[in-house]
Amino acid sequence: MGIEAESLESNLGKALRIIDDAWDESRRSVYIQMRLGMAPSHLPDLSFEEAQRRNQVGRSLLDRLARLNGDGLPHDLALTLRFARFRAEGWAREADWYWHVVDGYGWGFPGMFLPTAYSGGFLINFLHRQLGEFRFNHSGDCDRYLALIADYARLIDDFSARTLGQRERGILMPKPQIPAARKLIAALTAGVSRAVEVQPERLRRIEASGLAPELERRLTRLIIPAYDRLRSVFSDDYWAKAPDEVGMSQYPGGAQIYAELVKRHTTLDLTPDQVHAKGLERILKIEASMHKIRTQLGFAGGKHEFAAHLEADPHWRADTVAGVSALFERYLRRISPHMSKYFAELPEAAHGVAPLPTTLQDSMTFGYYDAPRPDRRQGLYYFNGQNLTRRSLFNVAALTYHELIPGHHLHFATQQENSTLHPLRAHGFINAFNEGWAEYAATMAGEMGMYEEPEERYGALSMDAFLTTRLVVDTGMNVLGWSLDRARDYMREHAGVPEAEVLSETLRYSCDIPAQALAYKLGDTFIMNMRERMRAALGPRFEVKEFHSVVLRPGALPLSDLNWHIDREIERLRAVS
């Protein structure tokens, strides 16, 4: 064997070991375990000590990557290494960022204060579903379940410990968020008994006579007291010391960490000021397009009058959850026959919609998508029935195509079903890619002719405007000195969403998951630009269906790595044409 071949073989082995070690760390996540169909043996550890452990894992992986010569490695392996690097970079910062943001899921979704809807609330509701689906097949499963119940109480105490630790460091939840936090804690406490109970039909295969009394004991002696301790954290004294203003820059080191979060969530080298400017510019273009549609419809009033007109039109309303579900299904039926013309990769897993858990209805504007898993071969969009039955639904077509097909469901399901991907990537999550693709998909649906009525096209632009305002108000509140009232006034003027969404969304950006919402429109624009660059490079040889395969087959990637991958694919396609 020659020296070069030996060196390549050595690098190949090192690369594979790095990837496997990154995967070993990734699958410690309860979320990943659920995707793998594994019964959880523990619940997430949100302690500072765990953040320090992951810090060391991340730094070790980055050190090994720095010493690896990647020249000559197969393209797909190189992509997996790049994904591993992205994950390691996140882990390597966890202890440094812990008191400002913490990743409760272990998948790169850091939240600022845990007792908020998209941080702790989303996590606890996810765990409630996991406990409700726990399978009792063997006698030892009762003990494993009871261990999880005890671990549940420890997790809630992690919420308390971190919140108190934040307070000691001058990081207190802003007053505008505290009532929502108290309401969330009360809702979770009220629902925990039902969430952890085990119905008799789940125990048909085993003898479990002692489970119910011990479960009740742990509920009343461990979990409820843990929630009581968390509730007591937000005392009158806490309220008195809490800041009136929102945003990360008011806390020591907050502005610097936010600037890094912008790069982390967008996977682009952008500053908050640049993102803010892009949002202001984009809003002007969107509103010009909306004005054009109003003119075509012969409507003489402005955007607010037109919104009121649509609100009053029964054609664009559904007063029941079943009616909202039927509307989603109508748009899915509309697009399904056309999917194979534009997308080569179509998932085997089915898709559908379901109502959002009641504990999240007051804090989530629309809802969230939940990908297929081994025990449920269907991707579901959980929609906020409370909100959607009270508002005009002229934008639900765009929401459908973002959340299901050709958006989140197409991406996540085909990624999971792609047997050629290393599991690190098959179960990978990159915010900028995930949300960027979903928004690109909603735009692509328009190119496919799926917004048949002018009001539906207007609804797609309205969704675009809503998501674009995030670029302005997220950066504005967190580092550019915007008050909560200023951000809310801007959204009232430009976002086109009801007041309840203005109130909840501005808290989401400034107190819950800062910078996360920047990924949607920046990712959408990036993918669209990549498409047009590939079109220009290939000329008549370009096919949009092929472009979609180039983007989807590797699974989620940081956008800079997607750019590298597309460059390689352009070279390959030029060579064979």
Number of C-alpha atoms within 10 A of each C-alpha: 6 7 8 9 10 11 13 17 13 13 19 19 12 18 23 14 13 22 24 16 15 21 19 12 18 22 19 16 20 25 23 21 16 17 18 16 12 14 17 21 13 18 21 22 19 23 18 19 11 14 22 18 14 21 20 18 18 24 17 15 21 21 11 13 20 11 10 15 15 17 9 10 16 10 11 14 17 17 20 22 22 18 23 26 20 20 25 25 18 21 27 22 17 25 21 15 18 20 20 22 25 25 22 23 22 23 21 20 21 27 26 29 27 29 28 28 28 21 24 23 21 21 17 19 20 16 21 19 13 18 19 16 13 18 15 19 13 13 13 11 16 21 13 16 23 17 15 18 21 18 19 24 20 19 21 24 21 20 22 23 18 19 22 18 15 18 17 10 12 16 22 21 29 20 17 17 21 19 13 18 22 19 17 22 22 15 15 20 18 13 15 17 16 11 17 23 15 19 11 9 7 14 18 11 12 14 12 17 9 9 17 14 10 12 20 15 12 18 22 13 13 18 25 18 17 23 21 16 16 22 19 13 19 20 11 10 9 17 17 10 14 19 16 14 18 24 29 26 18 16 14 13 12 20 18 12 16 23 20 18 21 24 18 24 25 30 23 17 11 14 15 25 16 12 20 21 13 16 23 15 12 16 21 12 12 18 17 10 15 20 19 13 17 18 13 10 11 9 14 11 13 12 17 13 12 15 18 11 13 18 17 13 13 11 11 17 20 20 15 14 18 13 15 23 17 14 19 20 16 13 19 20 11 14 17 11 9 14 16 11 10 18 17 15 20 16 18 12 18 15 21 17 21 17 18 18 15 15 20 20 18 17 25 21 22 18 20 16 19 19 22 20 17 11 12 13 14 19 23 22 24 18 26 24 24 18 19 20 17 14 17 25 23 25 20 21 27 29 22 25 29 26 27 29 23 27 26 28 29 28 26 25 27 21 24 23 16 17 10 13 18 17 20 23 23 20 24 24 20 25 26 29 30 23 25 28 32 30 31 23 25 29 23 19 25 17 10 15 13 21 23 12 11 14 19 20 22 22 24 25 21 24 23 24 25 19 21 27 26 27 28 26 29 30 31 23 26 26 21 17 15 19 17 22 13 14 23 22 14 15 26 18 13 20 22 21 20 15 12 13 21 21 19 18 23 23 26 26 25 26 26 26 24 27 27 23 24 32 29 26 28 27 27 23 16 21 22 18 12 18 19 14 15 20 17 12 16 16 11 8 12 17 14 15 15 14 21 17 14 16 22 22 16 21 24 25 26 24 21 15 17 22 16 12 19 19 15 13 16 18 12 11 13 13 8 6 7
